[in-house]
């Protein structure tokens, strides 16, 4: 891996996949072309957003499923998490069927490019902090 001051490359699925492969992570490409993998039963997506796909969004879908009655305590949990932690940004999502999930996001605008070293650090941050968020949800009781 090159030094932190290495060559800036445009963000691409191939670049993301190369780093994930380098760590031996199992992942796939979904029907929309997004990369996704499973870490500790949590799904983690690697989205490229923006006009040129220059914005990296690492989104964790925590495995624990909650009910609609849990929404207010989950808002409190997420607000506390977001106040105390830099990553990932945590939020509550209510599904059409009334189930509730907590998601985490790490987002970086890489319009000017990214080195392999920087991308490796971003991916590690998104994966590890997303799993920490999911682990914290497992311990919730009310």
C-alpha positions in Angstrom: 0.0 0.0 0.0 1.3 3.4 -0.8 2.0 6.2 1.6 -0.8 8.6 2.7 0.6 11.1 0.1 0.1 8.6 -2.8 -1.6 9.2 -6.1 -5.1 10.6 -6.1 -7.5 8.2 -7.9 -11.2 8.7 -8.8 -13.5 6.8 -6.5 -14.8 3.6 -8.3 -16.3 0.3 -7.3 -13.2 -1.4 -8.6 -11.0 0.6 -6.2 -13.4 -0.1 -3.3 -13.5 -3.8 -4.3 -9.7 -4.0 -4.5 -9.3 -2.8 -0.9 -12.1 -5.1 0.4 -10.5 -8.0 -1.5 -7.1 -7.1 0.0 -8.5 -7.6 3.5 -10.2 -10.9 2.5 -13.7 -9.5 3.0 -16.6 -11.3 1.4 -18.9 -9.0 -0.5 -21.0 -8.9 -3.6 -22.5 -6.4 -6.1 -26.2 -6.1 -5.9 -28.7 -5.6 -8.8 -28.2 -1.8 -8.6 -24.4 -2.2 -8.9 -23.7 -1.3 -5.3 -21.2 -3.3 -3.3 -22.5 -5.0 -0.1 -21.1 -7.3 2.5 -22.1 -8.9 5.8 -20.2 -8.2 9.0 -21.5 -9.9 12.2 -25.0 -10.3 10.6 -25.1 -6.6 9.7 -25.3 -5.6 6.1 -22.8 -2.9 5.1 -23.3 -1.1 1.7 -20.7 0.9 -0.1 -22.6 3.5 -2.2 -21.2 5.9 -4.6 -23.3 9.0 -4.8 -23.1 12.4 -6.5 -23.1 13.3 -10.2 -19.8 11.4 -10.8 -20.0 8.9 -8.1 -17.5 10.9 -6.1 -19.3 10.7 -2.7 -18.6 7.6 -0.7 -21.4 6.5 1.7 -20.7 3.5 3.9 -24.1 2.5 5.3 -24.6 -0.1 8.0 -28.0 -1.8 8.4 -27.8 -3.2 11.9 -29.3 -6.7 12.2 -31.5 -6.1 15.2 -35.1 -5.4 14.3 -37.3 -3.3 16.6 -41.0 -2.6 16.8 -42.9 0.6 16.2 -43.2 1.2 20.0 -39.4 1.4 20.1 -39.1 4.5 17.9 -38.9 7.1 20.6 -36.3 5.3 22.7 -34.3 4.6 19.5 -34.4 8.4 18.6 -33.0 9.0 22.1 -30.3 6.3 21.6 -29.3 7.7 18.2 -29.3 11.3 19.4 -27.0 10.3 22.3 -24.8 8.3 19.9 -24.5 11.2 17.5 -23.6 13.5 20.3 -20.9 11.3 21.7 -19.4 9.7 18.6 -18.1 11.0 15.4 -18.9 7.9 13.3 -21.2 6.6 12.1 -24.0 9.0 12.0 -26.9 6.9 13.5 -30.6 7.2 12.5 -33.9 5.4 12.8 -35.7 4.0 9.8 -39.3 2.8 9.9 -40.2 0.2 7.2 -43.5 0.0 5.5 -44.4 -3.1 7.5 -43.9 -1.3 10.8 -40.5 -2.8 11.7 -37.8 -0.4 12.8 -34.1 -0.6 12.0 -31.2 1.6 13.0 -28.7 2.5 10.3 -25.3 4.1 10.5 -23.5 6.2 7.9 -20.0 7.3 7.2 -19.9 9.8 4.3 -16.9 11.4 2.5 -16.9 13.7 -0.5 -14.0 12.5 -2.6 -14.5 14.9 -5.5 -10.7 15.5 -5.9 -9.9 11.8 -5.7 -8.6 9.5 -3.0 -5.4 7.6 -2.4 -5.7 3.8 -1.7 -4.4 4.5 1.8 -7.1 7.1 2.5 -9.8 4.8 1.1 -8.6 1.9 3.1 -8.9 4.1 6.3 -12.4 5.3 5.3 -13.6 1.7 4.7 -12.1 0.5 8.0 -13.8 3.4 9.8 -17.1 2.7 8.2 -17.0 -1.1 8.8 -15.6 -1.0 12.4 -17.8 1.9 13.6 -20.9 0.5 12.0 -20.3 -2.8 13.8 -19.8 -0.9 17.1 -23.1 0.8 16.6 -24.8 -2.5 15.9 -23.2 -4.1 18.9 -24.5 -1.2 21.1 -28.0 -1.9 19.8 -27.8 -5.5 20.9 -27.5 -4.5 24.5 -30.6 -2.2 24.5 -33.5 -3.0 26.8 -36.4 -0.8 28.0 
